[in-house]
Amino acid sequence: GGIKLIPEVSATVENNVVAWNNGHGIWLDGCDAGQPNIVRNNYVHHNRTGIFVEVSPGAHVYNNLLLSNSVGICVCDSSNVLVFNNTIA
């Protein structure tokens, strides 16, 4: 995979190129530290899943360019996630 944030972290993932992974490009996995995790302004291409938000409530995913991923953005078991202004092709 590309970038993975694991439990109890609060971070901003921005201005990255994440590509050619045989897994998730950017993966929030169990991130619930009380502050929103932010994924913005990234170029994510040729991954299995571009951005995967799993068990990470309150994440903000915006202004990302996702091209040629098998799945663009996936949100699973996460409440109050904001996903907006992304380009997926």
FENJO-V620762 format. One record per pair of residues at least 24 apart in sequence whose ideal C-beta (glycine too) atoms are under 6 Angstrom apart, sorted by sequence separation. I is the first residue (numbers start at 1). J is the second residue. If there is no record, write none. Layout:
BEGIN
i->I j->J
i->I j->J
END
This chain:
BEGIN
i->2 j->26
i->9 j->33
i->36 j->60
i->8 j->33
i->10 j->35
i->23 j->48
i->24 j->49
i->25 j->50
i->26 j->51
i->27 j->52
i->28 j->53
i->29 j->54
i->30 j->55
i->31 j->56
i->32 j->57
i->49 j->74
i->53 j->78
i->5 j->31
i->11 j->37
i->12 j->38
i->13 j->39
i->14 j->40
i->15 j->41
i->16 j->42
i->17 j->43
i->18 j->44
i->19 j->45
i->20 j->46
i->21 j->47
i->14 j->41
i->19 j->46
i->24 j->52
i->28 j->56
i->53 j->81
i->28 j->59
END
